[in-house]
Amino acid sequence: MIGRRRRDSGQAFPIYVVMVAGLLFLAVAFFAVGKAAALRNGAQGAADAAALAAAEKAREEFEAPFLASLPEDMLDLFLRAHAVPGCSAAQGFASANQADVNYCLPIPGGYRDRIKVEVQGRKPVDSSVIPGTEKKVAKAHATAIVEFQCPGWRSVDLNHDSIRDVYFFTCPGGMVEIRPSSPPDWSRVSKLLFDVHLIDD
């Protein structure tokens, strides 16, 4: 009987070793998957931040051409055909989130411009149980919108010299009055004139 018990115990030991090794492998694999998901989420956060930063920078840089278009009543032309700056701001926000910008693409759209950004994280998955992950990094993209939201406006020529002296904009956030000769603080009025937000794309 004693010999039989020893044989049974000897046969069970390799099975136990295999089971423990399998559980350890699964634990490491689950850890790698979790790490990959965390890196993917981090890259998405970096892409969102970079796209929003580029859109907000574009809104900021609209100040000079926007105001220059008012006196000669050329605002509609500016809104329909203008450059979309802002991508210079994307890398800084991507870097703050441990990522780099692969591309930043401004897409003019008249009253509704888009800025598409793709980033890649700096940290690889680097799992010993998943081949090819030594240099595998997470990538993500995001699209931000810069949208003119005050399509109904009127202008007044106070001096009757064919120069528009005052513009009134009816916006969702309230009325905006702009005198090109003494424009208001752009950082304040631009948020009423142009909405910036992310979209699913």
MOZI-V276237 format. One record per backbone hydrogen bond with DSSP energy under -1.0 kcal/mol. CO is the residue of the C=O (numbers start at 1). NH is the residue of the N-H. Records with the same first field share a line. If there is no record, write none. Layout:
CO=NH + NH
//
This chain:
1=5
2=6
3=7
4=8
5=9
6=10
7=11
8=12
9=13
12=16
13=17
14=18
15=19
16=20
17=21
18=22
19=23
20=24
21=25
22=26
23=27
24=28
25=29
26=30
27=31
28=32
29=33
30=34
31=35
32=36
33=37
34=38
35=39
36=40
37=41
38=42
39=43
40=44
41=45
42=46
43=47
44=48
45=49
46=50
47=51
48=52
49=53
50=54
51=55
52=56
53=57
54=58
55=59
56=60
57=61
60=63
62=66
63=67
64=68
65=69
69=74
70=73
71=164
74=78
75=79
76=80
77=81
86=89
87=90
89=93
90=94
91=95
92=96
94=97 + 99
95=98
98=122
100=120
103=118
105=116
107=114
109=112
111=148
113=146
114=107
115=144
116=105
117=142
118=102 + 103
119=140
120=100
130=133
133=126
136=125
138=121
140=119
142=117
143=199
144=115
145=197
146=113
147=195
152=170
154=168
156=165 + 166
166=156
167=178
168=154
169=176
171=174
174=171
176=169
178=167
179=182
185=188 + 189
186=190
189=193
190=194
193=149
195=147
197=145
//
